[in-house]
Amino acid sequence: MNLTAYAASIPQPGHQNEDAFLIDRLSSSVAVFDGQGNAESAAKKAVRQLERLCRENGIKPDWIKTAKLLDSFLLGVNKSTMVAASLAEDVVSICAVGDSRAYLFRDGQTSILTEGASKQKLGSGAVEPLVKQIAVKDRDLFLLMTDGAFTPLSPYLLSKIVLKNLLNLSELPHAILKESTKAGVWDDSTVACISIRR
């Protein structure tokens, strides 16, 4: 199986974007972060650190170990959520810390994968990441989203947006953001979509 990923992010008007994302093709990993912070936001620090860890650890991250390292790295700084995914052969590993979400779109239906994730954030010093492994099928689609993006959208509405954009997946993150911000932009919003193909 192969992974292709696209992402988009928009800030709350008048504010610096405290979300960040990483698409790392070498490790087939994608991550979305929602930081609390200042000009040098925790999310951007977490992205740089995760990129470094992916390079140091070779191909596939151990998400429990990686989340704990990122937690320690941000300790004493501002905090961040994380939802991440990586592909190894025919299994996608999902890791969630905090309230950012992962969804799976399969056979026309969207389901939430990160129910039950702890509300603790990276930088708290005591994260217990939620890690799940999903045996993938050809044409599975994973969505990683910060709360600014997913809060206005039900799984049913997400399914409708995905179905309209299946032939142009590079535009899917923008289409989701456009729909989620119809009532206004009240928070930074980030979406990454991960397409799995044989």
C-alpha positions as CSV (number, residue, x, y, z in Angstrom):
1,M,0.0,0.0,0.0
2,N,1.1,3.6,-0.6
3,L,0.2,6.8,1.1
4,T,-0.5,10.2,-0.4
5,A,-1.3,13.2,1.8
6,Y,-2.5,16.7,1.4
7,A,-3.1,19.4,4.1
8,A,-4.4,22.9,4.6
9,S,-4.6,25.3,7.5
10,I,-6.2,28.6,8.2
11,P,-5.8,31.0,11.2
12,Q,-8.4,32.7,13.2
13,P,-8.7,36.1,11.6
14,G,-6.4,38.7,13.2
15,H,-4.3,36.0,14.9
16,Q,-1.2,34.0,14.2
17,N,-2.0,30.4,13.3
18,E,-1.2,28.2,16.3
19,D,-1.9,25.0,14.4
20,A,0.7,23.2,12.3
21,F,1.1,20.0,10.3
22,L,3.8,17.7,9.0
23,I,3.7,15.5,5.9
24,D,6.9,13.3,6.0
25,R,7.1,11.2,2.9
26,L,10.3,9.3,4.0
27,S,8.5,7.8,7.0
28,S,5.0,7.8,5.4
29,S,3.8,9.9,8.4
30,V,1.4,12.7,8.7
31,A,0.6,14.8,11.9
32,V,-1.6,17.7,12.8
33,F,-1.0,19.8,15.9
34,D,-3.1,22.4,17.7
35,G,-1.0,24.5,19.9
36,Q,-1.6,27.0,22.7
37,G,0.9,29.7,22.5
38,N,2.8,32.7,21.6
39,A,4.6,33.8,18.5
40,E,6.8,30.7,18.6
41,S,4.0,28.3,19.0
42,A,4.2,24.9,20.5
43,A,2.6,23.3,17.4
44,K,5.5,24.5,15.2
45,K,8.1,23.4,17.8
46,A,6.4,20.0,17.9
47,V,6.5,19.7,14.1
48,R,10.2,20.5,13.9
49,Q,10.9,18.0,16.7
50,L,8.8,15.3,15.1
51,E,10.5,15.8,11.8
52,R,13.9,15.4,13.5
53,L,12.7,12.2,15.3
54,C,11.5,10.7,12.0
55,R,14.9,11.4,10.5
56,E,16.8,9.9,13.5
57,N,14.6,6.8,13.9
58,G,14.7,5.8,10.3
59,I,11.5,4.7,8.7
60,K,8.5,4.2,11.0
61,P,7.9,6.0,14.3
62,D,6.9,4.2,17.5
63,W,4.0,6.5,18.3
64,I,3.9,5.8,22.1
65,K,7.6,6.6,22.4
66,T,7.4,9.5,20.0
67,A,4.4,11.1,21.9
68,K,6.3,10.8,25.2
69,L,9.4,12.4,23.7
70,L,7.4,15.3,22.3
71,D,5.6,15.6,25.6
72,S,9.0,16.0,27.4
73,F,10.3,18.3,24.7
74,L,7.4,20.7,25.2
75,L,7.4,20.5,29.0
76,G,7.6,23.9,30.5
77,V,6.6,25.5,27.2
78,N,3.1,26.0,25.8
79,K,1.1,22.9,25.1
80,S,-0.3,21.2,21.9
81,T,-2.6,18.4,20.8
82,M,-1.4,15.9,18.2
83,V,-3.1,13.5,16.0
84,A,-0.8,11.5,13.7
85,A,-0.8,8.6,11.3
86,S,1.8,6.4,9.7
87,L,1.6,3.6,7.1
88,A,3.7,0.4,7.4
89,E,2.8,-2.1,4.7
90,D,-1.0,-2.6,5.0
91,V,-1.4,-1.1,8.5
92,V,-2.0,2.5,9.5
93,S,-1.1,3.5,13.0
94,I,-3.0,6.4,14.5
95,C,-1.8,8.3,17.6
96,A,-3.9,10.9,19.4
97,V,-3.0,13.2,22.3
98,G,-5.7,15.8,23.2
99,D,-8.8,16.7,21.3
100,S,-7.7,16.7,17.7
101,R,-9.4,13.9,15.8
102,A,-8.7,11.2,13.2
103,Y,-11.5,9.8,11.0
104,L,-11.6,6.9,8.5
105,F,-13.7,7.2,5.3
106,R,-14.4,3.8,4.0
107,D,-17.1,2.5,1.7
108,G,-18.9,5.8,1.7
109,Q,-19.0,6.2,5.5
110,T,-17.0,8.3,7.9
111,S,-16.2,7.1,11.4
112,I,-14.3,8.7,14.3
113,L,-11.1,6.7,15.2
114,T,-10.0,8.7,18.3
115,E,-13.0,8.4,20.6
116,G,-11.6,8.0,24.2
117,A,-8.4,10.0,23.7
118,S,-7.2,11.7,26.8
119,K,-7.7,15.5,27.1
120,Q,-4.0,15.9,28.2
121,K,-1.8,17.7,25.8
122,L,1.8,17.4,24.8
123,G,3.8,19.5,27.3
124,S,1.7,18.3,30.3
125,G,4.5,15.9,31.4
126,A,2.1,12.9,31.7
127,V,0.5,12.1,28.3
128,E,-1.0,8.7,27.7
129,P,-1.4,8.6,23.9
130,L,-4.2,6.7,22.3
131,V,-2.7,4.5,19.7
132,K,-4.8,2.4,17.2
133,Q,-3.7,0.1,14.3
134,I,-6.1,-0.2,11.4
135,A,-5.7,-2.8,8.6
136,V,-6.2,-0.7,5.5
137,K,-8.0,-1.4,2.3
138,D,-7.3,0.1,-1.1
139,R,-9.0,3.5,-1.3
140,D,-9.3,4.1,2.4
141,L,-9.1,7.8,3.3
142,F,-8.0,9.1,6.7
143,L,-8.7,12.6,7.9
144,L,-6.7,14.3,10.7
145,M,-8.3,17.5,12.0
146,T,-7.9,20.1,14.8
147,D,-11.0,21.0,16.8
148,G,-11.4,24.3,14.8
149,A,-12.1,22.2,11.7
150,F,-14.1,19.2,13.0
151,T,-16.4,20.9,15.6
152,P,-19.0,22.2,13.1
153,L,-19.0,18.9,11.0
154,S,-20.8,15.6,11.7
155,P,-19.4,12.4,10.2
156,Y,-22.4,12.4,7.8
157,L,-21.5,15.9,6.5
158,L,-17.8,14.9,6.3
159,S,-18.8,11.9,4.1
160,K,-20.8,14.2,1.8
161,I,-17.8,16.5,1.4
162,V,-15.4,13.6,0.7
163,L,-17.7,12.1,-1.9
164,K,-17.9,15.4,-3.7
165,N,-14.1,15.6,-3.8
166,L,-13.0,12.1,-4.4
167,L,-11.7,12.9,-7.9
168,N,-9.6,15.9,-6.6
169,L,-8.2,14.9,-3.2
170,S,-5.6,17.7,-3.3
171,E,-8.5,20.1,-2.8
172,L,-10.3,18.0,-0.1
173,P,-8.7,19.8,2.9
174,H,-9.7,23.1,1.5
175,A,-13.2,21.9,0.8
176,I,-13.6,20.7,4.4
177,L,-12.2,24.0,5.8
178,K,-14.6,25.9,3.5
179,E,-17.6,24.0,4.9
180,S,-16.4,24.1,8.5
181,T,-16.0,27.9,8.4
182,K,-19.3,28.8,6.8
183,A,-20.6,30.3,10.1
184,G,-17.3,32.1,10.7
185,V,-13.8,31.3,11.8
186,W,-13.6,31.1,15.6
187,D,-10.4,29.1,15.9
188,D,-7.4,28.0,13.9
189,S,-8.4,25.1,11.7
190,T,-6.2,22.4,10.1
191,V,-7.1,19.3,8.0
192,A,-4.9,16.6,6.5
193,C,-6.2,13.9,4.3
194,I,-4.4,10.7,3.7
195,S,-5.2,8.5,0.7
196,I,-4.3,4.8,0.7
197,R,-3.8,3.1,-2.6
198,R,-2.5,-0.2,-3.7
